[in-house]
Amino acid sequence: KNLLTSVAQLEQENISIGSYKRSLKNEHVKRNLGLSTWLDIINISDRLERAQLLKIRLQQKIVISLAKLTFERGLLIEKDARDKDSFKVKYDALDY
């Protein structure tokens, strides 16, 4: 459930980022026409940056959840063929 929620949040954040990018572009046009200020541009840029940081946090949360799930299912480690008392990480299991 937590993983699905994070994926849904990531999709929404991608939409938000697209909206902020369009707003920033429009604000630059308005600034060139004298209808907006640098402060307006800075505020929208700040919102865009916050949305991008949230996207990175959500991506991190998703990857950690996937790694935990892979580990819990026993797909992350395997017995080392050279040493029967050792285990090794199956790095290809982490290719998402």
Rosetta blueprint (number, residue, H / E / L):
1 K L
2 N H
3 L H
4 L H
5 T H
6 S H
7 V H
8 A H
9 Q H
10 L H
11 E H
12 Q H
13 E H
14 N H
15 I H
16 S H
17 I H
18 G H
19 S H
20 Y H
21 K H
22 R H
23 S H
24 L H
25 K H
26 N H
27 E H
28 H H
29 V H
30 K H
31 R H
32 N H
33 L L
34 G L
35 L L
36 S L
37 T L
38 W H
39 L H
40 D H
41 I H
42 I H
43 N H
44 I H
45 S H
46 D H
47 R H
48 L H
49 E H
50 R H
51 A H
52 Q H
53 L H
54 L H
55 K H
56 I H
57 R H
58 L H
59 Q H
60 Q H
61 K H
62 I H
63 V H
64 I H
65 S H
66 L H
67 A H
68 K H
69 L H
70 T H
71 F H
72 E H
73 R L
74 G L
75 L L
76 L L
77 I E
78 E E
79 K E
80 D E
81 A L
82 R L
83 D E
84 K E
85 D E
86 S E
87 F E
88 K E
89 V E
90 K L
91 Y H
92 D H
93 A H
94 L H
95 D L
96 Y L
